[in-house]
Amino acid sequence: MSSSNTFDIIDTTISDIHEAFQDGQLTARQLVQTYLDRIEAYDKNGPQINSVISINPHALEDADRLDKALADGGMVGPLHGIPLLMKDQADVDGMPTTMGSVMFKDHNPGRDCTIAAKLKEAGAIFLGKAALGEMGAGDTHGSLFGSTRNVYDQERTAGGSSGGSGAAVSANFATICIGQEGFASIRRPSIWNGVAGMRPTAGLVSRHGVYAGWPMINGSLGPMSRTVTDLAKLLDCMVGYDPADPITARGVGKTPESYAALLDKNALKGARIGILRESMGHRAEPDSDDFAKITAVFDSAVDDLANAGADIVDPVEIPGLNDLLAQRARSNDDENQSYADYAAGTANPPFKSRAEIMASPLFKETAHGVQLRWKNEDTSAEWGKYLHARDLLMTRFLAVMADHKLDAIVHKAVEHQPTLIKDGVNPPYIDQWGAPHINTFLIFVPSVVVPAGFTSDNLPGGITFLGRPYDDENMIRFAYAYEQATNHRRIPECAP
């Protein structure tokens, strides 16, 4: 069936779609087919954004089932008929989980991760899997698919590691997308592709059935969308306790009935917002012209916050911030156990352990970022120093908020513009340039990014709302109020 002649899919929202379903202007099958047509036209051909690794062969069948359910009695849930893409490190039954790697090309886990099951129950349709930094590492390059292109400049990276999700939702290849962040993997590709994104406080969203889950705790699935409203609606369907992911026990009792129901365009009025200006991005170059171009966007955003009624405290400083962030380390034992548990839960995993992966002849074909990360051998002493630094930075962060009576801290979403793909896949291997990672260093804090405009090079910049542990609802409310006051979202010209 062809797509609807009357429904405009470009930058459509969940509410728009549901209204069209109810009015008989649109069916779920028409909607799915339209997205599939766009993926073929603009992702696989045309500008070749290269954001989608695989398509769900059952997507149209799922749409037909939901159309019948609507005709027989009503919508099955809050995401009825809404097509989405999942970052390809989370399991969706009937589809491969490739992690963007030749090493996992034929890996079919045969199960739904907890979040996939929850979203299906809410009525969502999985269109397919989105590209990612191979094995969740760095910008979106992978031995299986190549590189994902930025929607505003196809010579530049989409960011990562959730670059496929960021580019796809911005180019209108799906209504909403899901990313995963352990460093800056949701926030950076969201902003570099001109959409909103969020890494929730750890413990709100289950990682069961997701590569890089328990007992690792820094990574979290999160929503990526063109509007903060849709971000909140998607998060509403993701949160909740899951005994299969023990970290979610920390989130019990810490979520509102609905994040979306709390949105308020006046939420910034009277809110005390601290402006964190100290550069803290990954390998940032504060003296560069590129950095200055992002600063100009950020300065304008601070003015926008004040104009929206916020009480601005500018600047605020966290003592020893960069010295503490430099203590970041990973637990090799946790990573080994995490992968072993993930593999054990899937059907016919190609490798049972990280040691098997690194011993494979295929390992040398993986992206540069994978080579760096997997060969890391942080010592127990370094891990202990990080744990101490994490605890100290959390205390200092909260003390700054308390001393200034802050409701949120705002900082640059990314401190540099999107980098060139050629510089990421060849020496000097520029990767994750200017990405702040304070939230994933602290782990138990929420972080929401929203577009803040474009630089003089017509490349996107954004701001981050960073809050106290489990104050996710207010970070979403502030991001929504800022979005409504500024409307910086720009439809990419590459996918009209």
C-alpha positions in Angstrom: 0.0 0.0 0.0 1.3 3.5 -0.8 1.7 6.1 1.9 -1.1 8.5 2.7 -1.6 11.4 0.4 -2.8 13.8 3.1 -0.5 13.0 6.1 2.8 15.0 6.2 5.4 12.7 7.8 8.2 15.3 8.1 8.8 16.1 11.8 5.5 14.5 12.7 4.9 13.7 16.4 3.3 10.9 18.3 0.3 13.1 18.9 0.0 14.0 15.2 0.1 10.3 14.2 -2.4 9.2 16.8 -4.8 12.0 15.7 -4.4 10.9 12.1 -5.1 7.2 13.1 -8.3 8.3 14.9 -9.5 10.5 12.1 -8.9 7.7 9.5 -6.3 9.8 7.6 -3.6 7.3 8.2 -2.9 3.6 9.0 0.0 2.1 10.7 0.8 0.2 7.5 0.9 3.4 5.5 3.1 5.0 8.1 5.6 2.1 8.2 5.8 2.0 4.4 6.5 5.7 4.2 9.4 5.4 6.6 10.7 2.3 4.8 10.5 4.3 1.5 12.4 7.2 3.0 15.1 4.9 4.4 15.5 3.4 0.9 15.6 6.8 -0.8 17.8 8.8 1.6 19.6 6.3 3.9 20.6 3.7 1.3 20.6 6.0 -1.7 20.7 9.7 -2.3 22.9 11.3 0.4 23.4 7.8 1.8 23.1 8.7 5.5 23.8 5.1 6.4 22.1 5.2 9.7 20.0 1.9 9.5 21.9 -1.4 9.7 18.9 -3.7 9.3 15.1 -3.7 8.7 12.6 -5.7 10.7 11.1 -8.2 8.2 7.9 -8.2 10.3 7.3 -4.5 10.5 4.4 -4.4 8.1 2.8 -7.4 9.7 3.1 -5.7 13.1 1.5 -2.6 11.5 -1.4 -4.7 10.1 -2.0 -6.3 13.5 -2.2 -2.8 15.2 -4.5 -1.5 12.5 -6.8 -4.4 13.2 -6.7 -3.8 16.9 -7.6 -0.1 16.4 -10.5 -1.1 14.2 -11.7 -3.7 16.7 -11.6 -1.6 19.8 -8.9 1.0 20.2 -5.2 1.6 20.6 -3.3 -1.0 22.5 -1.1 1.5 24.3 0.5 4.9 24.4 2.8 4.2 21.5 0.2 2.5 19.3 1.5 2.2 15.8 4.6 4.4 16.4 7.6 3.2 14.4 11.0 3.4 16.1 14.6 2.3 15.6 16.7 0.6 18.3 20.4 1.1 18.6 21.9 -2.2 17.4 23.4 -3.3 20.8 20.0 -4.2 22.3 18.1 -7.4 21.4 14.8 -7.4 19.5 13.4 -10.8 18.7 13.4 -11.7 15.1 16.3 -9.4 14.3 20.1 -9.7 14.5 22.1 -7.8 17.1 25.3 -7.0 15.1 26.8 -4.2 17.2 27.9 -2.9 13.9 30.7 -5.5 13.7 31.7 -8.2 11.3 32.3 -10.3 14.4 28.5 -10.3 15.2 27.2 -10.2 11.6 25.1 -13.4 12.0 24.2 -13.0 15.7 20.5 -13.6 16.2 19.8 -13.5 20.0 16.3 -14.9 19.7 14.8 -12.7 22.4 13.6 -9.2 23.3 15.5 -7.1 25.7 13.3 -5.9 28.6 12.8 -2.5 26.9 11.9 -4.0 23.5 9.2 -6.1 25.3 7.9 -3.0 27.2 7.7 -0.9 24.0 6.0 -3.6 22.1 3.4 -3.9 24.9 2.9 -0.1 24.5 2.2 -0.6 20.8 5.4 0.5 19.2 6.6 -1.0 15.9 10.3 -1.8 15.6 11.3 -0.7 12.1 14.8 -1.9 12.4 18.2 -1.4 14.0 20.2 1.8 14.0 24.0 2.0 13.3 26.4 2.6 16.1 30.0 3.1 17.0 31.2 -0.5 16.6 30.6 -2.4 19.9 29.4 0.8 21.4 32.8 2.5 21.0 33.2 6.1 19.8 31.9 7.8 16.7 29.6 5.8 14.4 32.1 3.8 12.3 31.9 0.0 12.1 33.5 -2.9 10.2 30.1 -4.1 9.2 28.6 -1.0 7.7 31.2 1.8 7.3 30.3 5.3 8.7 27.1 7.1 9.4 26.9 10.6 7.9 25.8 13.8 9.7 22.5 15.0 8.4 23.7 18.6 8.1 27.0 17.9 6.4 27.5 14.4 4.9 31.3 14.8 5.0 31.1 14.9 8.8 30.4 12.2 11.4 27.0 11.7 13.0 28.8 11.4 16.4 28.4 8.3 18.4 28.1 5.8 19.6 24.3 6.2 19.0 25.0 8.1 15.7 22.6 6.0 13.7 19.7 6.8 16.1 20.5 10.5 16.0 20.8 10.7 12.3 17.8 8.5 11.6 15.3 10.4 13.8 16.6 13.8 12.5 16.2 12.6 8.9 12.7 11.3 9.6 13.4 7.7 9.1 11.4 6.9 12.3 9.2 8.8 14.7 11.4 8.1 17.7 14.7 6.3 18.3 16.5 4.7 21.2 20.2 5.1 22.0 22.6 3.9 24.7 25.1 6.0 26.6 28.1 5.0 28.7 30.2 8.1 27.9 28.4 10.7 25.7 26.8 8.3 23.3 23.2 9.7 23.3 23.8 13.4 24.0 26.5 14.1 21.4 24.9 12.4 18.3 21.6 14.0 19.4 23.0 17.5 19.2 25.2 16.9 16.2 22.1 15.8 14.3 19.8 18.5 15.7 17.5 16.5 18.0 16.8 16.1 21.7 18.3 13.3 23.7 18.6 12.0 27.2 20.6 9.7 29.3 18.3 9.1 32.3 19.6 8.6 35.8 21.1 5.1 36.1 18.5 2.8 37.6 15.4 4.1 35.8 15.7 2.0 32.6 16.6 -1.7 32.4 19.6 -2.9 30.4 18.7 -6.6 30.4 19.3 -8.0 27.0 21.5 -5.1 26.1 25.3 -5.4 25.5 27.2 -3.6 28.2 24.7 -4.1 31.0 25.0 -5.4 34.5 27.3 -5.6 36.4 28.6 -2.5 34.5 26.5 0.5 35.6 27.6 3.5 33.6 25.6 2.7 30.4 21.9 3.4 30.1 19.3 3.3 27.3 17.6 6.6 26.6 15.2 8.3 24.2 16.2 10.4 21.2 13.5 12.4 19.4 12.8 15.5 17.4 10.7 17.0 20.3 11.1 16.9 24.0 7.4 15.9 24.3 8.1 12.7 22.3 11.2 12.1 24.4 9.1 12.3 27.6 6.4 10.0 26.1 9.0 7.4 25.1 10.7 7.6 28.5 7.3 7.0 30.1 7.2 3.6 28.5 10.8 2.6 29.3 11.1 3.2 33.1 10.5 0.6 35.7 12.0 -2.0 38.0 13.4 -5.1 36.3 14.8 -7.9 38.6 16.9 -9.0 35.6 18.9 -5.7 35.9 19.6 -5.1 39.6 20.5 -1.5 39.1 16.8 -0.7 38.6 16.2 -1.3 42.3 17.7 2.1 42.8 15.0 3.7 40.8 12.0 2.3 42.6 9.8 5.1 43.8 11.7 7.8 42.0 9.5 8.2 38.9 6.4 10.3 38.4 3.3 8.7 37.0 4.1 10.4 33.7 7.0 12.6 32.6 5.0 13.8 29.6 2.1 15.0 31.8 4.4 17.3 33.7 5.6 19.3 30.8 5.2 23.1 31.2 6.3 25.7 28.8 6.7 28.1 31.7 8.9 25.7 33.7 12.0 28.0 33.5 10.3 31.0 35.1 11.9 31.5 38.4 14.1 28.4 38.0 17.7 29.0 39.2 20.1 27.8 36.5 23.8 27.7 37.1 26.0 28.1 34.0 29.1 25.8 33.9 31.6 27.4 31.5 34.8 25.5 32.4 35.8 23.4 29.4 35.5 19.7 30.3 35.0 18.0 26.9 37.0 15.0 25.7 40.2 16.4 24.2 38.6 19.8 23.8 40.7 22.7 22.4 39.4 25.8 24.1 41.7 28.1 22.1 40.6 26.9 18.7 38.3 28.8 16.3 36.0 25.7 16.3 35.5 25.9 20.1 34.7 29.7 19.8 32.0 29.0 17.3 30.2 26.7 19.7 30.8 29.2 22.5 28.9 31.9 20.5 25.9 29.5 20.2 26.1 28.8 23.9 26.3 32.5 24.9 23.1 33.1 22.9 21.4 30.1 24.6 22.2 31.6 28.0 20.5 34.8 26.9 17.5 32.6 25.8 17.3 31.0 29.2 17.2 34.4 30.9 14.5 35.6 28.4 12.5 32.5 29.3 12.4 33.7 32.9 15.3 31.7 34.4 17.3 33.2 37.3 20.8 32.8 35.9 23.9 32.2 38.0 26.8 32.7 35.7 29.3 31.2 36.1 29.4 28.4 38.6 32.5 26.4 39.2 33.0 22.8 40.6 36.4 22.6 42.4 38.9 20.3 40.9 36.4 19.3 38.1 38.9 18.3 35.4 41.4 16.7 37.8 38.6 14.5 39.1 37.2 13.6 35.6 40.7 12.6 34.6 40.5 9.7 37.1 37.9 7.9 35.0 38.6 4.2 34.7 36.8 0.9 33.9 36.6 -2.4 35.8 37.8 -5.1 33.5 36.2 -7.7 35.8 32.8 -6.1 35.4 33.2 -5.8 31.6 34.2 -9.4 31.3 31.2 -10.5 33.5 28.8 -8.2 31.7 29.7 -9.7 28.3 29.6 -13.3 29.6 26.1 -12.7 31.0 24.9 -11.1 27.8 26.2 -13.9 25.7 24.8 -16.6 28.0 21.3 -15.1 27.6 21.3 -15.2 23.8 20.8 -18.0 21.3 24.1 -19.3 19.7 26.4 -16.4 20.6 29.4 -16.2 18.3 31.7 -15.7 21.3 31.1 -16.7 25.0 33.7 -14.3 26.4 35.6 -11.1 25.7 38.8 -13.2 25.6 37.3 -15.2 22.7 36.4 -12.0 20.9 39.9 -10.6 21.2 41.5 -13.9 20.2 39.4 -14.0 17.0 41.2 -13.2 13.7 38.2 -10.9 12.9 39.1 -8.7 15.8 41.8 -6.9 13.8 39.1 -5.8 11.3 37.2 -3.8 13.9 37.2 0.0 14.1 40.1 1.9 15.7 37.9 2.9 18.6 37.2 -0.8 19.4 40.9 -1.6 19.3 41.7 1.2 21.8 38.8 0.4 24.2 39.2 -3.4 24.3 42.9 -3.3 24.8 42.5 -1.1 27.8 43.7 -2.7 31.0 42.9 -0.3 33.9 44.4 -1.6 37.1 42.6 -2.2 40.3 44.3 0.8 41.8 43.1 3.0 39.0 39.6 1.7 39.4 39.8 2.4 43.1 41.0 6.0 42.4 38.1 6.5 40.0 35.5 5.3 42.6 37.0 7.8 45.1 37.0 10.6 42.5 33.4 9.8 41.6 32.2 10.0 45.1 34.1 13.3 45.7 32.9 14.9 42.5 29.3 14.0 43.3 29.6 15.7 46.7 31.2 18.8 45.2 28.6 18.9 42.4 25.7 18.7 44.9 27.4 21.2 47.2 27.6 23.7 44.3 23.9 23.2 43.6 23.1 23.7 47.3 25.3 26.7 47.8 23.8 28.5 44.8 20.2 27.1 45.4 20.3 25.8 41.9 17.5 23.8 40.2 19.9 22.7 37.3 23.3 23.2 35.8 23.5 24.1 32.1 26.7 23.4 30.1 27.5 23.0 26.4 26.1 19.7 25.0 29.3 19.3 22.9 32.2 21.8 22.9 33.1 21.3 19.3 31.4 21.0 15.9 30.9 17.6 14.2 34.3 16.3 12.9 35.1 15.0 9.5 34.6 11.3 8.8 37.9 11.0 7.1 39.7 12.3 10.2 37.9 9.7 12.3 38.7 6.6 10.3 42.3 7.6 9.5 45.1 9.2 11.5 44.8 11.3 13.6 41.6 9.3 14.5 39.7 12.3 15.9 36.8 10.8 18.0 34.2 12.2 20.4 35.8 15.6 20.1 34.7 18.0 22.9 32.2 15.6 24.5 31.5 16.4 28.2 31.1 13.2 30.2 30.4 14.5 33.8 27.0 12.7 33.8 28.3 9.3 33.0 31.3 9.8 35.3 28.8 10.4 38.2 26.4 7.8 36.8 23.5 8.6 39.1 22.4 12.0 37.6 20.1 12.9 34.7 21.3 14.7 31.6 19.0 16.1 28.8 20.3 17.9 25.7 18.3 20.1 23.4 19.2 22.0 20.2 20.4 25.6 20.8 21.0 26.8 17.2 23.6 26.7 14.5 27.2 28.0 14.3 28.5 30.3 11.6 29.4 27.1 9.7 25.7 26.1 9.8 26.5 23.2 12.1 24.3 22.5 15.2 25.1 23.3 18.8 23.1 22.5 21.9 22.9 22.8 25.7 22.7 20.2 28.5 20.4 20.3 31.5 22.2 18.5 34.3 20.5 17.8 37.6 20.5 16.1 41.0 20.1 12.3 41.2 16.7 11.2 39.9 15.5 14.7 39.2 14.9 13.6 35.6 11.4 15.1 35.5 12.7 18.7 36.1 15.5 18.4 33.5 12.9 17.3 31.0 10.6 20.1 32.0 13.4 22.7 31.6 14.4 21.3 28.3 10.8 21.5 27.1 10.4 25.1 28.2 13.7 26.0 26.4 12.6 24.2 23.3 9.2 25.9 23.2 10.8 29.3 23.8 13.4 29.0 21.0 12.3 26.4 18.4 15.9 25.8 17.1 15.1 22.5 15.4 15.9 22.6 11.7 14.8 20.0 9.2 17.8 18.5 7.4 17.9 19.4 3.7 19.5 16.1 2.8 16.2 14.2 3.3 13.4 16.5 2.2 
